Amino acid sequence: MSEIPVSKRRWMPILLAVSLAVNLLVVGIILGTALRIKGGEQARVPPGFGLALYHALPKEDRKVLRGELATLRSKGSERRSKDFQELRKALLQVPFEPEIVQGLLDQQVQATADLQESLHQEWLTQVSEMTDSERQIYAERLEEVIKRGRHRNGKPKKN
């Protein structure tokens, strides 16, 4: 019996699909870059409130806030370790009780809120201790941070 000849061009549809995928990727990159450079809607999203406040501070004040954050995080590390152990137990429990997990999640939300509140208070103390001219300079830097957004490395863009 004669066999039906197998087409030797099976690679052609695969090559076309790969070519199409690469072309779409290139077009996406070009469009994304053009929108970002031209100032598309996504490029105009302001930075996070806390980050903007932080990045506008003078270097020494940012250092103080980082130290405060490190202190607060280390104080909470033992509690977080216990919470992870409790979460593991709750996830393995049969029957599963979502109320227990919800309670642990609520604790973490509150711990994060407490951390933010402490940092906000430290920031407010720093700003309150500034002279009028220092606060004016800070407000101008804050405006620059908001207008320019953040660079990829996390620092405000410079002129």
C-alpha positions in Angstrom: 0.0 0.0 0.0 1.1 3.4 -0.7 1.6 5.8 2.2 0.4 9.4 2.1 3.4 11.7 1.8 3.9 13.8 4.9 4.3 17.4 4.2 7.8 18.6 4.9 6.5 22.1 5.8 5.2 21.4 9.3 7.6 24.0 10.6 6.0 26.8 8.6 2.9 27.3 10.9 5.1 27.2 13.9 7.5 29.8 12.4 4.6 32.0 11.5 3.1 31.8 15.1 6.5 32.6 16.6 7.0 35.5 14.2 3.6 36.9 15.1 4.3 36.6 18.8 7.6 38.5 18.4 6.0 41.2 16.3 3.2 41.7 18.9 5.8 41.9 21.7 7.8 44.5 19.8 4.6 46.6 19.1 3.6 46.4 22.7 7.0 47.6 23.9 7.0 50.4 21.4 3.5 51.5 22.4 4.2 51.2 26.1 7.3 53.3 25.8 5.6 55.9 23.6 2.8 56.3 26.1 5.2 56.6 29.1 7.4 59.1 27.3 4.5 61.1 25.9 2.8 61.2 29.3 0.0 58.8 28.9 -2.6 58.3 31.6 -0.6 55.6 33.3 2.5 57.8 33.5 0.5 60.5 35.4 -0.4 58.3 38.4 1.1 60.0 41.4 3.4 58.1 43.7 2.0 56.6 47.0 1.3 59.2 49.6 3.8 57.8 52.2 6.5 57.3 49.6 6.2 60.8 48.3 6.4 62.3 51.9 9.4 60.1 52.6 11.3 60.9 49.3 10.8 64.6 49.7 12.5 64.6 53.1 16.1 65.6 53.5 18.6 62.7 53.5 19.2 62.8 57.2 15.5 62.8 58.0 14.9 59.8 55.7 17.7 58.1 57.6 15.9 58.7 61.0 12.7 57.3 59.5 14.4 54.2 58.2 15.9 53.7 61.7 12.4 54.0 63.2 11.0 51.5 60.7 13.8 49.0 61.5 13.2 49.3 65.2 9.4 48.9 64.9 9.8 45.9 62.5 12.2 44.2 64.8 9.9 44.6 67.7 7.1 43.0 65.8 9.1 40.1 64.3 8.5 37.8 67.3 4.7 38.4 67.0 4.8 37.8 63.3 6.7 34.5 63.8 4.0 33.3 66.2 1.3 34.4 63.8 2.8 32.4 61.0 2.9 29.4 63.2 -0.7 29.9 64.1 -1.6 30.4 60.5 0.1 27.1 59.5 -1.8 25.3 62.2 -5.1 26.9 61.1 -4.4 26.0 57.4 -3.8 22.3 58.4 -6.7 22.1 60.7 -9.5 19.7 59.7 -12.2 20.9 59.5 -10.8 24.2 58.2 -12.0 27.2 60.3 -11.8 30.4 58.2 -12.7 32.5 61.3 -9.3 31.7 62.8 -7.5 32.7 59.6 -9.6 35.8 59.4 -8.6 36.7 63.0 -4.9 36.3 62.1 -5.4 38.5 59.0 -7.1 41.1 61.0 -4.2 41.1 63.5 -1.8 41.7 60.6 -3.9 44.6 59.2 -3.9 46.2 62.7 -0.1 45.7 63.1 0.5 47.3 59.7 -1.8 50.2 60.6 0.0 50.6 63.9 3.3 50.7 62.1 2.1 53.3 59.7 0.7 55.4 62.5 4.0 55.3 64.3 5.9 56.4 61.1 3.3 59.1 60.4 3.9 60.5 63.9 7.6 60.4 63.5 7.3 62.2 60.1 5.0 64.8 61.7 7.5 65.4 64.5 10.2 65.9 61.9 8.1 68.3 59.9 7.0 70.2 63.0 10.6 70.7 64.0 11.4 72.3 60.6 11.7 76.1 60.4 9.3 77.9 58.1 11.9 78.1 55.3 12.8 74.4 55.7 9.1 73.5 55.4 8.8 75.6 52.3 11.8 73.8 50.7 10.3 70.5 51.8 6.9 71.4 50.2 8.7 72.3 47.0 10.6 69.0 47.0 7.3 67.2 47.7 5.7 68.9 44.7 8.7 67.8 42.5 8.4 64.2 43.7 4.7 64.2 42.8 5.1 65.9 39.4 8.0 63.8 38.3 7.1 60.5 39.8 9.7 58.0 40.8 12.7 56.7 38.8 13.2 53.0 38.4 15.7 52.8 41.2 13.1 54.3 43.6 14.7 57.8 43.9 13.1 61.0 42.6 14.3 62.1 39.2 16.9 64.8 39.1 17.4 67.7 36.7 
